[in-house]
Amino acid sequence: MILNDGLEIEDSLITDLIKCGEQAHEISQAHHLDPGSNGFTFGSDRYHRATELSTPFLEDSGFRVTRKGAGLRAAREGLELHFATARGSDLTNKANFDIGASNARHRAAQVNLYVQNSFEGIDFGGFGGRARSIIHVIWSGDIDAGLTAVYVGKMIEKSGQHLEWEELVRVDGSGIQVTLDKLDDTEIPMPTYEHQPEPVFHLGLISDEKSNVN
């Protein structure tokens, strides 16, 4: 696939990353009922399994693969891949994926903005030397359904440290491509007053009441 700014990721690599996401979700689902498991262990498990399974395919495609903390980074000339997981297939819903939830994403969006506005060959210093465009690969899914979608996207920073997708493409073949005019930046819907549940009061007689004498 070729992104809007001319960056290219081989279709064969995209296919391999989708398969790695599927396998990672299947393994994580199988282990979800192990003692001590919960929703957080499932989320961490699927991320680390997907990135570990992806590593040999990334290296075969000419990427230098490293870990920065828990996060996987894959870099080659002009391009750096970051990876993430989401709760559901709709990344425009903040309940599924909060684009601005981490410092690493803010940094990626800042780098992309600098690269976009720069002249070729400029050294960005604080951005780690010659900056590369940072593209995110995001595996979406949940405990019940497994992998539900895979996205490739590029974040940029707007005024007030607000992040948004400059480009977001669904690549798993199960859904249409998501373009900027379809992105929804609304807040997570909250129930109105009239839809709030009625409060429940548990009333009963006090059979034995102690009196305190001061």
C-alpha positions as protocol buffer text, in pm:
chain_id: "A"
residue {
  index: 1
  type: MET
  ca { x: 0 y: 0 z: 0 }
}
residue {
  index: 2
  type: ILE
  ca { x: 109 y: 358 z: -70 }
}
residue {
  index: 3
  type: LEU
  ca { x: 7 y: 631 z: 172 }
}
residue {
  index: 4
  type: ASN
  ca { x: -87 y: 982 z: 69 }
}
residue {
  index: 5
  type: ASP
  ca { x: 263 y: 1121 z: 131 }
}
residue {
  index: 6
  type: GLY
  ca { x: 425 y: 855 z: -89 }
}
residue {
  index: 7
  type: LEU
  ca { x: 538 y: 622 z: 188 }
}
residue {
  index: 8
  type: GLU
  ca { x: 504 y: 258 z: 89 }
}
residue {
  index: 9
  type: ILE
  ca { x: 444 y: -52 z: 297 }
}
residue {
  index: 10
  type: GLU
  ca { x: 453 y: -376 z: 103 }
}
residue {
  index: 11
  type: ASP
  ca { x: 118 y: -551 z: 64 }
}
residue {
  index: 12
  type: SER
  ca { x: 284 y: -879 z: 160 }
}
residue {
  index: 13
  type: LEU
  ca { x: 398 y: -727 z: 490 }
}
residue {
  index: 14
  type: ILE
  ca { x: 49 y: -592 z: 559 }
}
residue {
  index: 15
  type: THR
  ca { x: -88 y: -944 z: 503 }
}
residue {
  index: 16
  type: ASP
  ca { x: 167 y: -1089 z: 745 }
}
residue {
  index: 17
  type: LEU
  ca { x: 85 y: -827 z: 1011 }
}
residue {
  index: 18
  type: ILE
  ca { x: -286 y: -910 z: 982 }
}
residue {
  index: 19
  type: LYS
  ca { x: -213 y: -1281 z: 1028 }
}
residue {
  index: 20
  type: CYS
  ca { x: 8 y: -1205 z: 1329 }
}
residue {
  index: 21
  type: GLY
  ca { x: -275 y: -1004 z: 1484 }
}
residue {
  index: 22
  type: GLU
  ca { x: -520 y: -1288 z: 1427 }
}
residue {
  index: 23
  type: GLN
  ca { x: -288 y: -1544 z: 1579 }
}
residue {
  index: 24
  type: ALA
  ca { x: -207 y: -1321 z: 1877 }
}
residue {
  index: 25
  type: HIS
  ca { x: -575 y: -1270 z: 1954 }
}
residue {
  index: 26
  type: GLU
  ca { x: -646 y: -1644 z: 1925 }
}
residue {
  index: 27
  type: ILE
  ca { x: -365 y: -1731 z: 2167 }
}
residue {
  index: 28
  type: SER
  ca { x: -469 y: -1457 z: 2409 }
}
residue {
  index: 29
  type: GLN
  ca { x: -830 y: -1574 z: 2398 }
}
residue {
  index: 30
  type: ALA
  ca { x: -718 y: -1928 z: 2479 }
}
residue {
  index: 31
  type: HIS
  ca { x: -527 y: -1805 z: 2785 }
}
residue {
  index: 32
  type: HIS
  ca { x: -784 y: -1553 z: 2905 }
}
residue {
  index: 33
  type: LEU
  ca { x: -939 y: -1796 z: 3154 }
}
residue {
  index: 34
  type: ASP
  ca { x: -604 y: -1884 z: 3312 }
}
residue {
  index: 35
  type: PRO
  ca { x: -586 y: -1805 z: 3685 }
}
residue {
  index: 36
  type: GLY
  ca { x: -514 y: -1439 z: 3748 }
}
residue {
  index: 37
  type: SER
  ca { x: -635 y: -1318 z: 3407 }
}
residue {
  index: 38
  type: ASN
  ca { x: -852 y: -1016 z: 3343 }
}
residue {
  index: 39
  type: GLY
  ca { x: -923 y: -762 z: 3068 }
}
residue {
  index: 40
  type: PHE
  ca { x: -592 y: -586 z: 3124 }
}
residue {
  index: 41
  type: THR
  ca { x: -385 y: -903 z: 3098 }
}
residue {
  index: 42
  type: PHE
  ca { x: -569 y: -988 z: 2774 }
}
residue {
  index: 43
  type: GLY
  ca { x: -485 y: -646 z: 2629 }
}
residue {
  index: 44
  type: SER
  ca { x: -119 y: -670 z: 2720 }
}
residue {
  index: 45
  type: ASP
  ca { x: -95 y: -1032 z: 2606 }
}
residue {
  index: 46
  type: ARG
  ca { x: -236 y: -971 z: 2258 }
}
residue {
  index: 47
  type: TYR
  ca { x: -7 y: -669 z: 2203 }
}
residue {
  index: 48
  type: HIS
  ca { x: 313 y: -846 z: 2301 }
}
residue {
  index: 49
  type: ARG
  ca { x: 227 y: -1164 z: 2114 }
}
residue {
  index: 50
  type: ALA
  ca { x: 134 y: -972 z: 1799 }
}
residue {
  index: 51
  type: THR
  ca { x: 454 y: -768 z: 1802 }
}
residue {
  index: 52
  type: GLU
  ca { x: 675 y: -1068 z: 1875 }
}
residue {
  index: 53
  type: LEU
  ca { x: 512 y: -1269 z: 1595 }
}
residue {
  index: 54
  type: SER
  ca { x: 555 y: -971 z: 1360 }
}
residue {
  index: 55
  type: THR
  ca { x: 926 y: -921 z: 1429 }
}
residue {
  index: 56
  type: PRO
  ca { x: 1071 y: -1173 z: 1176 }
}
residue {
  index: 57
  type: PHE
  ca { x: 844 y: -1043 z: 898 }
}
residue {
  index: 58
  type: LEU
  ca { x: 948 y: -685 z: 971 }
}
residue {
  index: 59
  type: GLU
  ca { x: 1315 y: -781 z: 963 }
}
residue {
  index: 60
  type: ASP
  ca { x: 1267 y: -966 z: 634 }
}
residue {
  index: 61
  type: SER
  ca { x: 1122 y: -641 z: 493 }
}
residue {
  index: 62
  type: GLY
  ca { x: 1434 y: -442 z: 583 }
}
residue {
  index: 63
  type: PHE
  ca { x: 1320 y: -291 z: 914 }
}
residue {
  index: 64
  type: ARG
  ca { x: 1548 y: -259 z: 1214 }
}
residue {
  index: 65
  type: VAL
  ca { x: 1337 y: -374 z: 1507 }
}
residue {
  index: 66
  type: THR
  ca { x: 1389 y: -244 z: 1862 }
}
residue {
  index: 67
  type: ARG
  ca { x: 1197 y: -214 z: 2186 }
}
residue {
  index: 68
  type: LYS
  ca { x: 1148 y: 117 z: 2364 }
}
residue {
  index: 69
  type: GLY
  ca { x: 1009 y: 13 z: 2699 }
}
residue {
  index: 70
  type: ALA
  ca { x: 724 y: -221 z: 2617 }
}
residue {
  index: 71
  type: GLY
  ca { x: 665 y: -71 z: 2273 }
}
residue {
  index: 72
  type: LEU
  ca { x: 794 y: -219 z: 1949 }
}
residue {
  index: 73
  type: ARG
  ca { x: 958 y: 12 z: 1695 }
}
residue {
  index: 74
  type: ALA
  ca { x: 1047 y: -87 z: 1339 }
}
residue {
  index: 75
  type: ALA
  ca { x: 1251 y: 160 z: 1132 }
}
residue {
  index: 76
  type: ARG
  ca { x: 1396 y: 186 z: 786 }
}
residue {
  index: 77
  type: GLU
  ca { x: 1482 y: 480 z: 562 }
}
residue {
  index: 78
  type: GLY
  ca { x: 1211 y: 746 z: 578 }
}
residue {
  index: 79
  type: LEU
  ca { x: 966 y: 533 z: 776 }
}
residue {
  index: 80
  type: GLU
  ca { x: 912 y: 413 z: 1131 }
}
residue {
  index: 81
  type: LEU
  ca { x: 632 y: 180 z: 1238 }
}
residue {
  index: 82
  type: HIS
  ca { x: 470 y: 190 z: 1581 }
}
residue {
  index: 83
  type: PHE
  ca { x: 211 y: -59 z: 1701 }
}
residue {
  index: 84
  type: ALA
  ca { x: -100 y: -46 z: 1918 }
}
residue {
  index: 85
  type: THR
  ca { x: -417 y: -236 z: 2004 }
}
residue {
  index: 86
  type: ALA
  ca { x: -776 y: -113 z: 2027 }
}
residue {
  index: 87
  type: ARG
  ca { x: -1091 y: -242 z: 2193 }
}
residue {
  index: 88
  type: GLY
  ca { x: -1325 y: -228 z: 1892 }
}
residue {
  index: 89
  type: SER
  ca { x: -1320 y: -199 z: 1516 }
}
residue {
  index: 90
  type: ASP
  ca { x: -1424 y: 169 z: 1506 }
}
residue {
  index: 91
  type: LEU
  ca { x: -1116 y: 378 z: 1586 }
}
residue {
  index: 92
  type: THR
  ca { x: -1313 y: 702 z: 1560 }
}
residue {
  index: 93
  type: ASN
  ca { x: -1488 y: 608 z: 1886 }
}
residue {
  index: 94
  type: LYS
  ca { x: -1275 y: 725 z: 2177 }
}
residue {
  index: 95
  type: ALA
  ca { x: -1410 y: 444 z: 2390 }
}
residue {
  index: 96
  type: ASN
  ca { x: -1228 y: 204 z: 2154 }
}
residue {
  index: 97
  type: PHE
  ca { x: -909 y: 401 z: 2092 }
}
residue {
  index: 98
  type: ASP
  ca { x: -800 y: 723 z: 2261 }
}
residue {
  index: 99
  type: ILE
  ca { x: -559 y: 873 z: 2010 }
}
residue {
  index: 100
  type: GLY
  ca { x: -401 y: 1110 z: 2262 }
}
residue {
  index: 101
  type: ALA
  ca { x: -367 y: 868 z: 2552 }
}
residue {
  index: 102
  type: SER
  ca { x: 13 y: 834 z: 2558 }
}
residue {
  index: 103
  type: ASN
  ca { x: 322 y: 1053 z: 2539 }
}
residue {
  index: 104
  type: ALA
  ca { x: 461 y: 828 z: 2265 }
}
residue {
  index: 105
  type: ARG
  ca { x: 165 y: 911 z: 2038 }
}
residue {
  index: 106
  type: HIS
  ca { x: 205 y: 1283 z: 2103 }
}
residue {
  index: 107
  type: ARG
  ca { x: 572 y: 1256 z: 2013 }
}
residue {
  index: 108
  type: ALA
  ca { x: 488 y: 1062 z: 1696 }
}
residue {
  index: 109
  type: ALA
  ca { x: 233 y: 1325 z: 1594 }
}
residue {
  index: 110
  type: GLN
  ca { x: 486 y: 1604 z: 1655 }
}
residue {
  index: 111
  type: VAL
  ca { x: 750 y: 1427 z: 1446 }
}
residue {
  index: 112
  type: ASN
  ca { x: 503 y: 1377 z: 1162 }
}
residue {
  index: 113
  type: LEU
  ca { x: 413 y: 1746 z: 1169 }
}
residue {
  index: 114
  type: TYR
  ca { x: 781 y: 1846 z: 1155 }
}
residue {
  index: 115
  type: VAL
  ca { x: 854 y: 1604 z: 871 }
}
residue {
  index: 116
  type: GLN
  ca { x: 552 y: 1731 z: 682 }
}
residue {
  index: 117
  type: ASN
  ca { x: 670 y: 2093 z: 707 }
}
residue {
  index: 118
  type: SER
  ca { x: 1042 y: 2036 z: 663 }
}
residue {
  index: 119
  type: PHE
  ca { x: 1298 y: 2044 z: 386 }
}
residue {
  index: 120
  type: GLU
  ca { x: 1474 y: 1720 z: 304 }
}
residue {
  index: 121
  type: GLY
  ca { x: 1792 y: 1658 z: 504 }
}
residue {
  index: 122
  type: ILE
  ca { x: 1714 y: 1878 z: 806 }
}
residue {
  index: 123
  type: ASP
  ca { x: 1844 y: 1739 z: 1136 }
}
residue {
  index: 124
  type: PHE
  ca { x: 1570 y: 1752 z: 1397 }
}
residue {
  index: 125
  type: GLY
  ca { x: 1797 y: 1705 z: 1698 }
}
residue {
  index: 126
  type: GLY
  ca { x: 1540 y: 1652 z: 1973 }
}
residue {
  index: 127
  type: PHE
  ca { x: 1350 y: 1410 z: 1750 }
}
residue {
  index: 128
  type: GLY
  ca { x: 1640 y: 1167 z: 1733 }
}
residue {
  index: 129
  type: GLY
  ca { x: 1844 y: 1295 z: 1438 }
}
residue {
  index: 130
  type: ARG
  ca { x: 1695 y: 1276 z: 1092 }
}
residue {
  index: 131
  type: ALA
  ca { x: 1324 y: 1229 z: 1158 }
}
residue {
  index: 132
  type: ARG
  ca { x: 1117 y: 964 z: 985 }
}
residue {
  index: 133
  type: SER
  ca { x: 745 y: 967 z: 931 }
}
residue {
  index: 134
  type: ILE
  ca { x: 582 y: 752 z: 1199 }
}
residue {
  index: 135
  type: ILE
  ca { x: 301 y: 521 z: 1092 }
}
residue {
  index: 136
  type: HIS
  ca { x: 85 y: 330 z: 1339 }
}
residue {
  index: 137
  type: VAL
  ca { x: -34 y: -26 z: 1283 }
}
residue {
  index: 138
  type: ILE
  ca { x: -334 y: -94 z: 1508 }
}
residue {
  index: 139
  type: TRP
  ca { x: -487 y: -434 z: 1580 }
}
residue {
  index: 140
  type: SER
  ca { x: -849 y: -404 z: 1698 }
}
residue {
  index: 141
  type: GLY
  ca { x: -1037 y: -678 z: 1876 }
}
residue {
  index: 142
  type: ASP
  ca { x: -1185 y: -812 z: 2197 }
}
residue {
  index: 143
  type: ILE
  ca { x: -1202 y: -1123 z: 2413 }
}
residue {
  index: 144
  type: ASP
  ca { x: -1515 y: -1262 z: 2250 }
}
residue {
  index: 145
  type: ALA
  ca { x: -1461 y: -1188 z: 1880 }
}
residue {
  index: 146
  type: GLY
  ca { x: -1083 y: -1196 z: 1855 }
}
residue {
  index: 147
  type: LEU
  ca { x: -932 y: -973 z: 1588 }
}
residue {
  index: 148
  type: THR
  ca { x: -1200 y: -749 z: 1433 }
}
residue {
  index: 149
  type: ALA
  ca { x: -1001 y: -496 z: 1226 }
}
residue {
  index: 150
  type: VAL
  ca { x: -652 y: -378 z: 1134 }
}
residue {
  index: 151
  type: TYR
  ca { x: -570 y: -15 z: 1059 }
}
residue {
  index: 152
  type: VAL
  ca { x: -268 y: 173 z: 925 }
}
residue {
  index: 153
  type: GLY
  ca { x: -266 y: 542 z: 1008 }
}
residue {
  index: 154
  type: LYS
  ca { x: -63 y: 858 z: 1050 }
}
residue {
  index: 155
  type: MET
  ca { x: -121 y: 1099 z: 1339 }
}
residue {
  index: 156
  type: ILE
  ca { x: -43 y: 1471 z: 1344 }
}
residue {
  index: 157
  type: GLU
  ca { x: -62 y: 1731 z: 1617 }
}
residue {
  index: 158
  type: LYS
  ca { x: -292 y: 2029 z: 1586 }
}
residue {
  index: 159
  type: SER
  ca { x: -313 y: 2339 z: 1805 }
}
residue {
  index: 160
  type: GLY
  ca { x: -336 y: 2284 z: 2177 }
}
residue {
  index: 161
  type: GLN
  ca { x: -163 y: 1944 z: 2158 }
}
residue {
  index: 162
  type: HIS
  ca { x: -476 y: 1797 z: 2000 }
}
residue {
  index: 163
  type: LEU
  ca { x: -404 y: 1484 z: 1794 }
}
residue {
  index: 164
  type: GLU
  ca { x: -594 y: 1372 z: 1490 }
}
residue {
  index: 165
  type: TRP
  ca { x: -556 y: 1126 z: 1205 }
}
residue {
  index: 166
  type: GLU
  ca { x: -407 y: 1275 z: 891 }
}
residue {
  index: 167
  type: GLU
  ca { x: -470 y: 941 z: 725 }
}
residue {
  index: 168
  type: LEU
  ca { x: -639 y: 625 z: 849 }
}
residue {
  index: 169
  type: VAL
  ca { x: -694 y: 317 z: 632 }
}
residue {
  index: 170
  type: ARG
  ca { x: -855 y: -12 z: 726 }
}
residue {
  index: 171
  type: VAL
  ca { x: -648 y: -287 z: 566 }
}
residue {
  index: 172
  type: ASP
  ca { x: -793 y: -617 z: 690 }
}
residue {
  index: 173
  type: GLY
  ca { x: -1046 y: -647 z: 407 }
}
residue {
  index: 174
  type: SER
  ca { x: -1347 y: -672 z: 638 }
}
residue {
  index: 175
  type: GLY
  ca { x: -1450 y: -310 z: 612 }
}
residue {
  index: 176
  type: ILE
  ca { x: -1428 y: -2 z: 391 }
}
residue {
  index: 177
  type: GLN
  ca { x: -1139 y: 239 z: 409 }
}
residue {
  index: 178
  type: VAL
  ca { x: -1187 y: 518 z: 661 }
}
residue {
  index: 179
  type: THR
  ca { x: -1108 y: 857 z: 515 }
}
residue {
  index: 180
  type: LEU
  ca { x: -1085 y: 1192 z: 688 }
}
residue {
  index: 181
  type: ASP
  ca { x: -1434 y: 1307 z: 593 }
}
residue {
  index: 182
  type: LYS
  ca { x: -1574 y: 1004 z: 779 }
}
residue {
  index: 183
  type: LEU
  ca { x: -1383 y: 1060 z: 1101 }
}
residue {
  index: 184
  type: ASP
  ca { x: -1600 y: 1142 z: 1402 }
}
residue {
  index: 185
  type: ASP
  ca { x: -1435 y: 1348 z: 1675 }
}
residue {
  index: 186
  type: THR
  ca { x: -1733 y: 1351 z: 1908 }
}
residue {
  index: 187
  type: GLU
  ca { x: -1704 y: 1270 z: 2275 }
}
residue {
  index: 188
  type: ILE
  ca { x: -1805 y: 934 z: 2418 }
}
residue {
  index: 189
  type: PRO
  ca { x: -2186 y: 940 z: 2444 }
}
residue {
  index: 190
  type: MET
  ca { x: -2323 y: 972 z: 2796 }
}
residue {
  index: 191
  type: PRO
  ca { x: -2677 y: 881 z: 2904 }
}
residue {
  index: 192
  type: THR
  ca { x: -2920 y: 1171 z: 2949 }
}
residue {
  index: 193
  type: TYR
  ca { x: -3104 y: 1233 z: 3275 }
}
residue {
  index: 194
  type: GLU
  ca { x: -3424 y: 1073 z: 3152 }
}
residue {
  index: 195
  type: HIS
  ca { x: -3237 y: 755 z: 3060 }
}
residue {
  index: 196
  type: GLN
  ca { x: -3067 y: 719 z: 3398 }
}
residue {
  index: 197
  type: PRO
  ca { x: -3185 y: 407 z: 3590 }
}
residue {
  index: 198
  type: GLU
  ca { x: -3415 y: 451 z: 3886 }
}
residue {
  index: 199
  type: PRO
  ca { x: -3231 y: 440 z: 4221 }
}
residue {
  index: 200
  type: VAL
  ca { x: -3285 y: 132 z: 4433 }
}
residue {
  index: 201
  type: PHE
  ca { x: -3338 y: 174 z: 4808 }
}
residue {
  index: 202
  type: HIS
  ca { x: -3323 y: -122 z: 5044 }
}
residue {
  index: 203
  type: LEU
  ca { x: -3559 y: -49 z: 5335 }
}
residue {
  index: 204
  type: GLY
  ca { x: -3634 y: -264 z: 5636 }
}
residue {
  index: 205
  type: LEU
  ca { x: -3715 y: -260 z: 6006 }
}
residue {
  index: 206
  type: ILE
  ca { x: -3437 y: -232 z: 6260 }
}
residue {
  index: 207
  type: SER
  ca { x: -3502 y: -518 z: 6498 }
}
residue {
  index: 208
  type: ASP
  ca { x: -3245 y: -431 z: 6757 }
}
residue {
  index: 209
  type: GLU
  ca { x: -3123 y: -77 z: 6809 }
}
residue {
  index: 210
  type: LYS
  ca { x: -2862 y: 0 z: 7064 }
}
residue {
  index: 211
  type: SER
  ca { x: -2878 y: 330 z: 7252 }
}
residue {
  index: 212
  type: ASN
  ca { x: -2569 y: 512 z: 7359 }
}
residue {
  index: 213
  type: VAL
  ca { x: -2569 y: 702 z: 7686 }
}
residue {
  index: 214
  type: ASN
  ca { x: -2327 y: 994 z: 7703 }
}
